[in-house]
Amino acid sequence: MLDHYLFGEVERISPEAPVPVVRVQRERHLLGGAGNVAKNVASLGGRPVLLGVCGDDDAGRAVGALLENEGIEAGLVADKARATTIKTRIIARGQQVVRVDREIKEPLDRERRELLIRAIGSHLSGVGAVIVSDYGKGVVSAPVMDAIRELAAAAANPPLVIVDPKTYQYDLYHGAGLLTPNLKEAAECSGLQVSGKTQIIKAGHAIFKKLRPKHLLITLGAEGIALFESPGKITRIPTVARNVFDVTGAGDTVIATLALGLAGGLTLLEACIAANAAAGIVVGRVGAASVSLEELRAAIAHGPTPELETWLDEN
């Protein structure tokens, strides 16, 4: 996925329609989607391998060039029938004016799917964690998830499979090692309204019953993170107060920090505290940003200590 930014100034309203006219002054291309997850892992000192599908087009080649510039190893399957997803954001005076998406959401054909599965199998040996970053573009499917589960389980040292869901097909993620929905996704998955502590706990229990993940983490936006180490062990980690400029990619930073922390030997709670701190840094930046290990260390060492809340099911 390619993130495309156009920066400019609004000088007048269009005579053609009641919309601002943006005079573009500069543009920028960044890694988006799973590419941004990989960039976050790399910026924190990890060694990511990015596997996925791109179109055989200029945008796909731009993604490849960005990955090469970042020193990220990639095994991307080129699909001539699929355009690379491009998300164009137009920004003026520090505010996003509009976003334009160019994408194809159709499922992969069998040939491309098998190529992707083979790539996953050839790169799984020795990894500490597998991140499934699903953006609902037709790449993550039942055969792909089945293959990931089987290949991970068969590894000499089975890696934790961490899933960031972005689809209505939540059954795909059954048995994940760690599932990381946001509030909206938790509501969709559980079939419950989710607002407030009691409803979040109920939704979490419903997700455990439905999908049986080993662990569950629900991101709560401004309220932080609700970590379900098990259905009966729940901790809320509050957000560190910061100026929020752009939430683009904050979820990518969370899952990248989680994966790297867990692969490096942190406990789940420690990894979540680190991920929460990392997200607090990137929301103060424009675009799908990343955080360095030095910045994260400084934020944890010198920032306020989060006041953890133990949540109990009162029903």
C-alpha distance (Angstrom), angle and dihedral (degrees) to the residues before:
residue distance angle dihedral
M1 . . .
L2 3.81 . .
D3 3.80 120.9 .
H4 3.81 111.0 -151.7
Y5 3.80 120.7 -168.0
L6 3.80 127.8 -166.2
F7 3.81 114.2 -168.2
G8 3.78 121.9 -165.8
E9 3.79 149.5 121.3
V10 3.78 131.7 -83.2
E11 3.78 108.4 -132.9
R12 3.80 103.1 162.1
I13 3.79 147.1 -6.4
S14 3.78 117.3 -95.0
P15 3.84 116.1 -104.7
E16 3.82 87.6 -144.7
A17 3.81 96.6 61.2
P18 3.83 138.0 -9.9
V19 3.81 93.3 -87.7
P20 3.82 131.9 113.5
V21 3.79 120.5 -101.3
V22 3.81 109.4 -133.6
R23 3.79 117.7 -155.8
V24 3.81 103.3 -150.4
Q25 3.80 114.8 -134.8
R26 3.81 101.9 171.3
E27 3.79 142.4 -5.8
R28 3.77 136.5 -150.8
H29 3.80 137.4 -166.0
L30 3.81 121.4 -149.3
L31 3.78 137.4 172.4
G32 3.79 110.5 -92.2
G33 3.78 135.6 -172.0
A34 3.80 114.5 6.1
G35 3.81 88.1 -4.3
N36 3.78 89.2 65.3
V37 3.81 90.0 49.4
A38 3.81 89.2 54.1
K39 3.81 90.7 47.0
N40 3.80 89.9 52.8
V41 3.80 91.6 50.5
A42 3.82 90.4 49.7
S43 3.81 94.0 46.7
L44 3.82 88.9 54.4
G45 3.79 91.2 54.3
G46 3.80 99.6 -96.1
R47 3.80 127.6 129.2
P48 3.81 107.5 -125.1
V49 3.78 126.8 -171.8
L50 3.81 111.4 -155.5
L51 3.80 117.1 -149.8
G52 3.79 124.1 -180.0
V53 3.79 146.1 94.8
C54 3.80 131.8 -69.6
G55 3.75 133.2 176.3
D56 3.79 119.2 -102.6
D57 3.80 90.1 -113.7
D58 3.79 144.3 99.6
A59 3.81 92.5 -82.2
G60 3.80 90.9 52.1
R61 3.78 90.8 50.4
A62 3.81 89.1 48.8
V63 3.81 88.9 54.7
G64 3.80 89.3 50.8
A65 3.80 91.6 50.5
L66 3.80 92.3 49.3
L67 3.81 90.7 50.4
E68 3.79 90.6 49.9
N69 3.80 91.0 49.8
E70 3.81 89.5 52.5
G71 3.81 91.8 47.9
I72 3.81 91.8 -120.3
E73 3.79 118.0 153.8
A74 3.80 111.1 -131.0
G75 3.78 139.0 -177.3
L76 3.79 102.6 -168.2
V77 3.79 120.8 174.9
A78 3.82 111.1 -138.3
D79 3.80 115.4 -138.4
K80 3.81 116.6 -167.3
A81 3.80 90.7 -166.5
R82 3.80 93.8 55.8
A83 3.79 129.7 68.8
T84 3.78 116.5 -138.7
T85 3.80 110.1 -107.2
I86 3.81 112.0 -105.4
K87 3.80 123.2 -171.9
T88 3.80 111.7 -166.5
R89 3.79 117.1 -164.2
I90 3.79 120.6 -170.1
I91 3.79 112.4 -153.1
A92 3.80 127.8 -171.1
R93 3.80 128.5 173.6
G94 3.78 90.5 -4.6
Q95 3.81 94.1 -55.5
Q96 3.78 130.8 105.1
V97 3.81 108.2 -117.7
V98 3.79 99.5 -175.4
R99 3.80 142.0 -20.9
V100 3.80 123.4 -138.9
D101 3.83 119.4 -162.4
R102 3.79 124.9 -159.0
E103 3.78 110.3 -174.8
I104 3.80 149.7 128.3
K105 3.80 118.7 -132.1
E106 3.80 99.8 -176.1
P107 3.83 116.2 125.1
L108 3.79 117.7 -98.6
D109 3.77 116.7 -94.6
R110 3.79 116.2 -110.8
E111 3.81 95.2 -100.6
R112 3.81 94.6 53.3
R113 3.79 91.3 42.9
E114 3.82 91.6 54.0
L115 3.81 90.9 47.4
L116 3.80 89.4 53.2
I117 3.81 92.8 48.3
R118 3.80 90.8 50.3
A119 3.81 89.9 50.5
I120 3.80 90.2 51.8
G121 3.80 91.5 50.4
S122 3.79 93.1 49.5
H123 3.82 93.9 51.9
L124 3.82 102.2 39.5
S125 3.80 98.7 85.9
G126 3.79 113.3 105.6
V127 3.82 98.6 2.8
G128 3.79 119.2 138.2
A129 3.80 97.0 -148.3
V130 3.79 141.2 4.9
I131 3.81 117.6 -140.4
V132 3.80 116.5 -159.6
S133 3.80 104.2 -162.4
D134 3.79 103.5 -172.4
Y135 3.80 117.0 -169.7
G136 3.79 95.7 171.7
K137 3.82 94.8 -110.1
G138 3.81 96.5 131.1
V139 3.81 97.7 -95.4
V140 3.81 99.8 101.9
S141 3.80 108.1 64.1
A142 3.81 138.6 153.8
P143 3.85 93.5 -89.9
V144 3.81 91.2 48.6
M145 3.82 93.5 48.4
D146 3.82 91.7 44.9
A147 3.80 89.2 52.7
I148 3.81 92.6 48.6
R149 3.82 91.9 51.0
E150 3.81 93.3 46.9
L151 3.80 95.3 44.6
A152 3.81 93.0 46.1
A153 3.82 92.5 48.5
A154 3.81 91.2 49.7
A155 3.82 94.1 51.7
A156 3.81 118.9 109.9
N157 3.81 88.3 -119.5
P158 3.82 104.6 23.4
P159 3.83 109.8 -137.5
L160 3.79 121.6 -136.3
V161 3.81 110.6 -102.3
I162 3.81 109.7 -138.8
V163 3.80 117.6 -169.2
D164 3.80 127.3 -160.9
P165 3.83 101.9 -168.2
K166 3.79 123.7 -146.5
T167 3.77 103.3 162.9
Y168 3.78 143.9 73.9
Q169 3.83 90.0 -122.3
Y170 3.78 94.5 87.3
D171 3.80 93.1 157.6
L172 3.82 85.8 75.5
Y173 3.80 89.2 74.4
H174 3.81 98.7 54.7
G175 3.80 111.4 146.2
A176 3.82 97.4 11.5
G177 3.78 116.1 165.0
L178 3.80 91.1 -130.9
L179 3.80 126.6 4.9
T180 3.83 117.9 -162.1
P181 3.84 112.2 -169.6
N182 3.78 123.8 162.9
L183 3.81 120.7 -129.3
K184 3.80 94.1 -86.4
E185 3.80 92.4 49.0
A186 3.81 91.9 45.5
A187 3.80 89.1 53.9
E188 3.81 92.0 49.1
C189 3.79 93.2 46.6
S190 3.81 96.2 46.0
G191 3.80 96.4 37.8
L192 3.81 89.0 -131.2
Q193 3.78 135.2 114.6
V194 3.79 108.4 -105.5
S195 3.80 119.1 -155.9
G196 3.75 121.0 121.5
K197 3.78 135.7 15.3
T198 3.81 98.9 -73.5
Q199 3.80 94.1 50.0
I200 3.80 92.5 45.1
I201 3.81 89.8 54.2
K202 3.82 91.0 48.7
A203 3.80 91.2 48.5
G204 3.80 90.5 49.4
H205 3.79 91.9 51.9
A206 3.81 90.6 48.2
I207 3.82 90.6 52.0
F208 3.81 91.5 49.9
K209 3.80 89.9 51.0
K210 3.81 93.6 46.4
L211 3.82 102.8 39.8
R212 3.83 104.3 16.1
P213 3.81 98.2 -143.3
K214 3.78 116.6 178.7
H215 3.81 90.5 -127.3
L216 3.81 134.8 6.0
L217 3.79 130.4 -152.8
I218 3.81 119.9 -173.9
T219 3.80 114.8 -166.2
L220 3.81 110.0 -141.8
G221 3.80 102.4 -166.5
A222 3.80 109.9 -134.8
E223 3.81 89.9 5.0
G224 3.81 94.2 63.5
I225 3.80 126.0 -132.6
A226 3.82 134.5 -29.5
L227 3.80 108.4 -151.2
F228 3.80 118.0 -161.7
E229 3.79 104.3 -168.6
S230 3.80 82.8 174.7
P231 3.82 132.8 -14.9
G232 3.80 89.2 -87.2
K233 3.82 100.6 39.4
I234 3.80 110.7 69.0
T235 3.80 128.6 163.5
R236 3.80 128.8 180.0
I237 3.78 115.1 -148.1
P238 3.83 108.9 -162.3
T239 3.77 123.3 -137.6
V240 3.78 118.1 -100.4
A241 3.81 104.0 -119.1
R242 3.82 112.0 -109.8
N243 3.78 139.6 147.2
V244 3.80 106.9 -86.5
F245 3.80 114.3 -142.9
D246 3.81 103.7 157.5
V247 3.83 129.5 0.4
T248 3.83 92.1 -166.2
G249 3.80 108.6 132.1
A250 3.82 96.6 1.7
G251 3.80 89.4 125.5
D252 3.81 89.0 52.2
T253 3.80 89.5 55.1
V254 3.81 91.5 49.3
I255 3.80 95.4 52.1
A256 3.82 93.5 42.2
T257 3.81 92.3 51.6
L258 3.79 91.4 45.2
A259 3.79 93.1 51.3
L260 3.79 94.6 46.4
G261 3.80 92.8 45.4
L262 3.80 93.7 49.8
A263 3.81 92.5 44.6
G264 3.81 87.9 50.8
G265 3.80 94.3 53.8
L266 3.81 104.7 -95.0
T267 3.78 118.5 142.6
L268 3.79 115.8 -109.8
L269 3.81 91.3 -105.2
E270 3.81 92.4 48.6
A271 3.81 91.0 48.9
C272 3.81 90.7 50.4
I273 3.81 92.3 50.9
A274 3.81 89.3 51.3
A275 3.82 91.6 46.7
N276 3.80 91.3 50.5
A277 3.81 90.5 51.6
A278 3.81 91.6 48.5
A279 3.80 91.9 50.8
G280 3.79 89.5 51.3
I281 3.80 89.0 59.1
V282 3.81 99.4 48.1
V283 3.82 97.0 47.7
G284 3.79 87.4 67.8
R285 3.82 91.0 62.6
V286 3.77 134.3 72.6
G287 3.78 119.0 -105.2
A288 3.78 132.9 -3.3
A289 3.79 94.1 -29.3
S290 3.79 132.6 179.2
V291 3.80 134.5 -146.5
S292 3.79 129.1 -132.9
L293 3.79 124.8 -129.8
E294 3.81 89.9 -115.5
E295 3.82 91.6 53.8
L296 3.79 91.4 48.4
R297 3.79 92.8 48.9
A298 3.80 90.6 50.1
A299 3.81 92.5 48.1
I300 3.80 91.8 51.7
A301 3.82 95.1 41.9
H302 3.80 98.1 45.1
G303 3.79 103.8 23.1
P304 3.80 126.2 88.9
T305 3.80 116.2 -75.9
P306 3.82 108.5 -112.3
E307 3.80 113.9 -116.6
L308 3.79 101.9 -129.2
E309 3.79 118.9 -146.0
T310 3.79 122.5 -151.2
W311 3.79 108.8 -145.0
L312 3.79 119.2 -151.6
D313 3.78 125.9 -163.8
E314 3.79 102.5 -119.5
N315 3.81 95.5 -172.0
